[in-house]
């Protein structure tokens, strides 16, 4: 596997990969690594996103979370439009270095979701008689998305 620019290739030695000190993220064939994002304050799950090598490098260099938007096919500095920037307080990786976990503090309205909520996970999947439906968990919007995102040019 070829490593993206700025990162060493993952070690072929499984023990070194799992126990060593070198951060050698394993990006998928699409050039992305999954990022799980939780609140540094309460541990709640805020979002799951993806990073390419540039987003991961910028996050490490600036301490502000950057991602790769698969829908827009572009780099994405989370909170740049809404003011809800994610300050990374800690980053971890899993045993085989193909996922990163970011613990963040969210600025602005303390909302991560573009719907204006604190977390993107505001609906519960409920099943009854084999049919699934979504139930809102009661999370309040922290801001009005129509107002915040209408500022985009």
GIQUI-V620658 format. One record per pair of residues at least 6 apart in sequence whose C-alpha atoms are under 6 Angstrom apart, sorted by sequence separation. I is the first residue (numbers start at 0). J is the second residue. If there is no record, write none. Layout:
BEGIN
i->I j->J
i->I j->J
END
This chain:
BEGIN
i->2 j->8
i->10 j->16
i->26 j->32
i->37 j->43
i->58 j->64
i->67 j->73
i->78 j->84
i->92 j->98
i->110 j->116
i->111 j->117
i->112 j->118
i->125 j->131
i->37 j->44
i->58 j->65
i->67 j->74
i->77 j->84
i->92 j->99
i->110 j->117
i->111 j->118
i->112 j->119
i->125 j->132
i->37 j->45
i->66 j->74
i->67 j->75
i->91 j->99
i->92 j->100
i->124 j->132
i->36 j->45
i->66 j->75
i->91 j->100
i->124 j->133
i->36 j->46
i->65 j->75
i->90 j->100
i->123 j->133
i->36 j->47
i->54 j->65
i->65 j->76
i->90 j->101
i->122 j->133
i->123 j->134
i->35 j->47
i->54 j->66
i->65 j->77
i->89 j->101
i->122 j->134
i->34 j->47
i->89 j->102
i->122 j->135
i->9 j->23
i->34 j->48
i->88 j->102
i->122 j->136
i->8 j->23
i->33 j->48
i->34 j->49
i->87 j->102
i->88 j->103
i->121 j->136
i->7 j->23
i->33 j->49
i->50 j->66
i->51 j->67
i->87 j->103
i->32 j->49
i->49 j->66
i->50 j->67
i->86 j->103
i->31 j->49
i->32 j->50
i->49 j->67
i->85 j->103
i->86 j->104
i->31 j->50
i->85 j->104
i->31 j->51
i->85 j->105
i->30 j->51
i->64 j->85
i->84 j->105
i->63 j->85
i->83 j->105
i->84 j->106
i->63 j->86
i->83 j->106
i->62 j->86
i->63 j->87
i->83 j->107
i->116 j->140
i->62 j->87
i->82 j->107
i->115 j->140
i->116 j->141
i->115 j->141
i->115 j->142
i->115 j->144
i->114 j->144
i->108 j->141
i->39 j->102
i->34 j->98
i->36 j->100
i->38 j->102
i->39 j->103
i->33 j->98
i->34 j->99
i->35 j->100
i->36 j->101
i->37 j->102
i->38 j->103
i->39 j->104
i->32 j->98
i->34 j->100
i->36 j->102
i->81 j->147
i->25 j->96
i->24 j->96
i->25 j->97
i->24 j->97
i->45 j->118
i->46 j->119
i->45 j->119
i->17 j->94
i->17 j->95
END
